[in-house]
Amino acid sequence: MSDRRPRGPLTGATVVVTRTRAQASSLVDRLTGEGASVVELPVIAVEDAADGGEALRHSADRVAAGAYDWLVFTSTNAASRFLARLGDRPVPRATRWAAVGPGTAATLARGGHPADLVPATSVAESLADALPGPSSGTGGPSTGRVLFPRAESVRGVLASGLRARGWVIDEVVAYRTVAGSPPPDAIAAASRADAVAFTSSSTVERTVELMGTDQVPPVVVSIGPITSASVVAAGLSVTVEAVEPTIDGLVAAVVTALDPGANAIG
């Protein structure tokens, strides 16, 4: 039987995808569309906060009541879980939405709330710098408050940066990342792959925990600078970092890493 996999710049290459099962499909589809074989290695899983989402539900109620000037999101997981709690309730027009990057902004837009602010560089520091101060107003009565739905464990730079500029920050845990347990055959297949694509620091840390640095594929591709820093901290080297911190950007980086002479991917 002939191989019907599309021929592309990644034909003949095997790439490890370390995202959660729920999030892997778009990346897998894009890589296979470029000809790659993919090993799915879900090294992490995403779960509700320890309180079962009660604090997130309460924060959604407050947003609908107009308690915040800004809502800030640094991950698609936080955005999607918050929107699920908010449902179809209207939000006051004076309330503005900020996303750390285009992927998170796309999640907000799909939920009917396009981002009012997306910084040029997709890191929390840039988001903190880009958000105007409380005195700037939002087109309505200012509350001076920002809601930050986040992972259970995050870097503290966004909240501290906004507090330093005069905002009152309400942080609420929207989800927590836990260790995944991929099957032994997937781990073995990953160790024989040509490349691994990392989308977060937690995927880097858990992959090294499962495989050790000596079994990680030789080509390491990172979605952005924070993930790259975690790669280096884990004792690995970054082959290519994505120019854009999106799935398309990550796929383009994989192509660059494995086929530097390839033209623009389709």
C-alpha positions, 0 to 999 in steps of 0.5 A, spaced: 500 500 500 502 506 498 504 512 503 498 517 502 502 522 507 503 529 503 510 530 501 513 536 503 519 539 506 518 534 512 517 528 508 521 523 512 522 526 518 519 524 525 517 530 530 515 529 537 509 533 539 509 534 547 502 538 548 496 535 552 492 530 548 486 536 547 491 541 544 495 537 540 491 536 534 492 542 530 500 542 531 499 534 529 495 536 523 500 542 521 506 537 521 503 531 517 501 536 512 508 538 511 510 531 510 512 529 517 511 523 521 508 525 528 510 521 535 504 524 540 507 524 547 502 528 552 507 529 557 502 534 561 495 534 562 490 540 564 485 540 570 481 545 573 483 549 579 484 545 586 477 549 588 473 545 582 473 552 578 469 556 584 473 562 584 473 562 576 466 562 576 465 568 582 470 572 577 466 571 571 460 574 575 464 580 577 466 581 570 459 581 568 457 586 573 463 591 571 468 590 576 474 590 572 477 595 567 481 590 564 482 582 563 489 580 562 490 573 559 497 569 558 495 563 555 489 559 551 488 555 557 486 561 561 482 564 556 478 558 554 476 556 561 474 563 563 470 564 557 466 557 559 465 560 566 462 567 563 458 563 558 453 568 553 453 573 559 454 580 556 460 584 559 460 592 559 463 595 553 468 599 558 471 592 560 477 591 555 481 585 554 488 583 553 492 577 550 499 576 551 500 573 544 496 572 537 494 565 539 491 567 546 487 573 542 484 568 537 481 564 543 478 570 545 476 572 539 472 565 538 469 567 544 466 573 542 471 578 545 476 580 541 483 583 544 483 590 545 491 589 546 496 584 544 503 586 545 508 586 539 512 581 543 509 575 546 511 575 553 508 577 560 513 583 561 511 586 554 504 585 556 505 589 563 509 594 559 503 595 554 497 596 558 496 603 560 495 606 567 489 606 571 489 614 570 488 612 562 481 610 563 477 605 559 471 609 556 467 609 562 468 609 570 474 606 572 475 601 577 482 601 577 482 593 577 485 588 573 483 581 573 488 576 571 486 568 570 492 564 570 495 557 571 496 555 578 504 556 577 506 562 573 512 567 573 510 573 577 512 578 572 505 580 570 502 581 576 508 585 579 509 589 573 501 592 573 501 593 581 507 597 580 503 601 575 498 602 580 493 597 578 489 593 583 490 586 581 485 580 582 489 573 580 484 567 580 487 560 578 483 558 572 487 551 571 493 547 573 498 543 569 499 536 572 504 531 569 502 526 564 503 519 563 504 517 556 505 510 554 512 506 554 512 505 547 510 512 545 517 514 550 521 509 546 518 512 539 520 519 541 527 517 543 528 515 536 525 521 533 529 527 529 526 533 533 521 535 538 517 541 538 516 544 545 510 549 546 511 551 554 516 550 559 512 545 563 512 540 557 520 541 557 521 540 564 516 533 564 519 531 557 526 531 560 523 528 567 521 522 563 526 521 558 533 524 561 537 529 556 540 524 553 534 521 550 531 527 547 531 528 540 537 532 537 533 537 534 529 542 539 524 547 537 521 552 541 515 556 541 518 562 544 523 565 549 520 563 555 520 556 553 527 556 550 530 559 557 527 552 560 530 548 554 537 551 556 535 550 564 534 543 563 541 542 559 539 542 552 540 546 546 535 550 542 536 549 535 531 554 532 526 558 536 519 560 532 519 567 530 512 568 531 509 564 538 503 560 534 502 553 531 504 556 524 510 559 527 512 553 531 511 549 524 515 554 520 521 553 525 521 545 525 521 546 517 527 551 518 531 546 523 530 540 519 530 543 512 534 549 512 533 550 504 526 549 504 522 555 501 515 558 505 511 552 507 504 552 505 
